[in-house]
């Protein structure tokens, strides 16, 4: 199995190593292996799990909810229904946020157009 160092994982996801340490401390990256001198080793499975954590974090899922999701992943197949329900609810929250942002950008565009026209009138 191929392993990545913390610096390689950090570079791949463009996040600081300190963030990875924080995620591990919060239980979002369970079962991280270590080498003989204690350095973190990220397996392919850990990298896939980290990718999921980043996806959830980037879509504004709270850390506590991500932790619950990860706990269910570790528990195994008996929690698939719970995970599915969580992902469905999170998707709805993300879609609502996208809708809000789409509406908000219209207001920003209105201001940009207004200010651009004012500047051109003054020329």
Residue pairs with C-beta under 8 A, 6 or more apart in sequence:
1 43
1 44
2 43
2 44
3 33
3 41
3 42
3 43
4 12
4 41
4 42
4 47
5 39
5 40
5 41
5 42
6 17
6 20
6 21
6 39
6 40
6 42
7 17
8 42
9 20
9 42
9 46
9 47
9 50
10 16
10 17
10 19
10 20
12 47
13 50
13 51
13 54
15 54
20 29
20 40
20 50
23 29
23 50
23 53
24 32
24 40
26 63
26 67
27 67
27 70
27 71
28 53
28 63
28 66
28 67
28 70
29 46
29 49
29 50
29 53
29 70
30 70
30 74
31 46
31 74
32 40
32 41
32 42
32 46
33 40
33 41
33 43
33 46
34 40
34 41
35 41
42 50
49 70
49 73
52 69
53 66
53 70
56 65
56 66
56 69
56 90
57 63
57 66
59 90
59 94
59 97
60 93
60 94
60 97
61 69
61 90
65 86
65 90
68 86
69 83
69 86
72 79
72 82
72 83
72 86
73 79
73 83
